[in-house]
Each structure stands twice: as structure tokens, then as C-alpha cells.
Amino acid sequence: MIPFLDMKPAYAELKTDLDGAYRRVMESGWYVLGKEVEAFEAEYAAFCGTRHCVGVGNGLEALELVLRAWDIGPGDEVIVPSNTYIATWLAVTAVGATVVPVEPTPAGPNIDPDRIAGALTPRTRAIMPVHLYGEPADMEAIMTLAGRHGVKVIEDVAQAQGARVRGRRTGALGHAGAHSFFPTKNIGAYGDGGAVTTDDAALAERLRVLRNYGSRVKYVNLERGVNSRLDELQAALLRVKLSRLDDWNERRRSLAARYTDRLAGVAGLGLPRAPQWAEPVWHLYVVRVLGGTARRAELIAALEKAGIGSLIHYPIPPHLQQAYADLGLPKGSFPLAETLAETVLSLPMGPHMKPEAVDEVATAVRAALS
């Protein structure tokens, strides 16, 4: 059996340090907004290369709270990818703003800067690129556009912790970066968690108020905030994992290179190709089955029969979800996103996957598509 992602080996590798972090928190008697969160925020900011990090409850709330901190709301537009997980859109509509979907580049999964330029209007307040599958978006082009038009940029870094664009880490490339520490991420907590990284001291300070009921001093509420706090236990466990993140990302890169080598030349299979200026962290290794949904279903069935897990990220684009039916965006509105939804397939990937398992998966894919 080759699972899509086996999470137990991470604990086995770090058991001593993780257990030590757990005991440290439990024995401290302090479980919310304490020294562990402060330490993780400082360490993660240093890792990303930003001045500030603010821990929050999860990745969706990280996105939403940044928009709230920028006073983005009804009447404002936020440019989002058409090809993304629905959380990106949910953050925008949660504050009452309007999503303006933009298609990906023809060669990759991420939002196309050229198309962003055509979607900007006087109502545009922010651009929200997603570093999908662990591959960075073209932040240099996006930031140039944003600077020209005076709009904010918030990176969705949920799948790309540690990735780089021309040597700089994701999360430090826009005006703010929103991070998810869901357990399956490259750096995952043992429960939910999230953070915002930024160089903007005023933004960081307002986020600290918003995440804590709108309060800076206990029982003194400056505005209508929320309860969205990274807890002490998750922060302590994340500190342990952070020390291994670069190493684990290197393992992912090695596995991705092996996949690309073993799957080269398979007819009807499109392989991921990262831009030369990007250093992906391969949160996912996503191929495209060019025969459409039926052919992809055959491959999934063949892999399952061989005991190999796979997943589709993502089978339904946000504009075709019932949650956004009110936008009136029918099938055909965003053909590139729709084509990706019909053809992509994520193969097993993780820092504890054995190289030999990659060979087995590749062999099974070749057999199924031959």
C-alpha cells in the first residue's frame, strides 16, 4: 500500500522533541497567547524573512483578517484566482467584498499577471495570488502591477511554506502573507492553525487586536474583533517542525525530480513544469491526464487497485460550486480553470515517502496509460 500521504512517520521522526514540547506546555499552565506563540511568531517571521508574524486560528481566518485590517468590504473588489481552493474566495465574500476571478497562466496552475492587468478597475482594493501546489506565483509581475495601481497584495501561502521566488521566501513577497498550518501542509500542526507574515507594523498590530476580540488590554475592546488565536500547544509543536521544514522540503524536491524522470514520455500525461525563477516546495505533485475525466477515472481506479492513493485538487472550481451560484457564472465562464479541474490528479507526495515508492507509482501510471 502507498497512501496518498502518510502522516504518522513525521511524529515518529520527531517524537522526542514533540513530546518534550507537549510536556513543556502542559507543565506551564498557560495555554493561550503565551510564550510559545510569541517564540513561534518570532521564529517563523525570521524563517520567512519578514519583520512580523501574527498567529491566528487557521488559514482562512488569516486571509479574512488581513482584508478586515485593510478595511476592505462592500463595494470593493478583490482579484482572486479562478483555479484555487474555495477558501481563497470565502475570505473575500466573508468581508462583503466582490471576488473578481482571473484565469491561470496557460503553462501552469497559478494566476496570470497579464490577465490581472485586464481585470483591474477603480474598485480593485487587493490582489490575492495563491501559490498553488507549492509553486510560487509570479510575484514580481504582480507586485509591479499592484504598485502601479495602488492596490494591496496578500499571498495565500497555505501550500507553499518555504518556497522561494528569486531567492526570497513566499510570505515576504506581498504586503502580507496568509499561512495555513492544517496538518497536511508542508509545516502542519496537530490540529488547525494559521498565521500572517508582514513587514507592516501597523497591520500586524491591528491583526493582534482583531484576533483577540478586538482587544489589546483585557476587557477593553477597541473594535468588533473575533476569537482567532494560534494556541500555545500548536505553536510549541510547530516550533519543532519548523526546525525541519527546509530539510523536509528538500526531500519533496528530490521526490518530485524522481517523478518527473520516471514519468517522462508517458503518452497522454502532462507533467508539472516550474518556472526557472521559482523554487517550489512540492506540497503536491500534480499531473494532468489529457484524456479528460473518463481517462482520469480509469487511472484512479487502476492506482487504487494497485494499492496507491491519489486525489483531485480540485474537482470543482469555485465559480461552479453551489456556494457561489448567486454570482451567475455558468460552465464555460473560466475554461482554463475548468479544464484543470477535469484533468489534474495529485500523486502520492510527502517528506517521508520512499524513493522506491515513487518508482512503484510511476510504473503503475505507465501501465494504466499504455
Secondary structure by P-SEA (a helix, b strand, c coil): ccccccaaaaaaaaaaaaaaaaaaaaaaccccccaaaaaaaaaaaaaacccbbbbcccaaaaaaaaaaaacccccbbbbbbccccaaaaaaaaaacccccccccccccccccaaaaaaaccccccbbbbbbccccccaaaaaaaaaaaabbbbbbccccccccccccccccccccbbbbbccccccccccccccccccccaaaaaaaaaaaccccccccccccccccccccaaaaaaaaaaaaaaaaaaaaaaaaaaaaaaaacccccbbbbbbccccccccccbbbbccccaaaaaaaaaaaaaacbbbbbccccccccccccccccccccccaaaaaaaabbbbccccccccaaaaaaaaaaaaaaac
